[in-house]
Amino acid sequence: MAINDILPTHDRLAEIRLVPTNSCPKCNDPDSVIHRITDSGDGPLQWTWTKQKLGIILRMDPKHIPKEWTIYPALRLWPAQRHAAVLWILAHFVFYRLQNNRRLSLRDYMDFMKRAKWKLQQYTARPKTGRYLEILD
C-alpha cells in the first residue's frame, strides 16, 4: 500500500473531502505516507534505530540515509546479500509502522525485528541476506 501510494492518509482523504483537514491526528503535521512511516508517534525513534542498523550494513553515516527509501527503495547494492538485507529491513520497518492495532514503541519494534529474523532463519535453509542481519541481535 505504501509503495503504490494507496494508503488512506489524511492528506489523501482531505483531497476527496472525507476528513476536514490534512493534519495527522497524532501530531497535527501534514499527514503523508512518509510522515506516517517515519515521523508520526514513535516513528522518529524507530527510524533512527533502523538507520543506525542500515548504516552499519552500508558502512556509511546514518544521516545520509533518506526517508524516501522506505517507500521508494530504488537502490542496487553489492554483494547481493547486502542488498537483500537492506530491503528486508526496510520492508519490515514499513510493515510494522503501518499496523494500526499495535502499540508502536521502540522496544516492541526491536522485538518484532528479532522475531522476524528468527523466523527467517528457522524457515529458510540459506537466507538470501547472508549474515548481515546479525546486527539486529
Buried (B, 14 or more C-beta within 10 A) or exposed (E): EBEEEEBEBBBBBBEEEEBEEBBBEBEEEBBBBBBBBBBBBBBEBBBEBBBEBBBEBBEEEBEEBEBEBBBEBEEEBEEEBBBBBBBBBBBBBBEBBBEEEEEBEEEBBBEBBEEBBEEBEEEEEEBEBBEBBEBBE
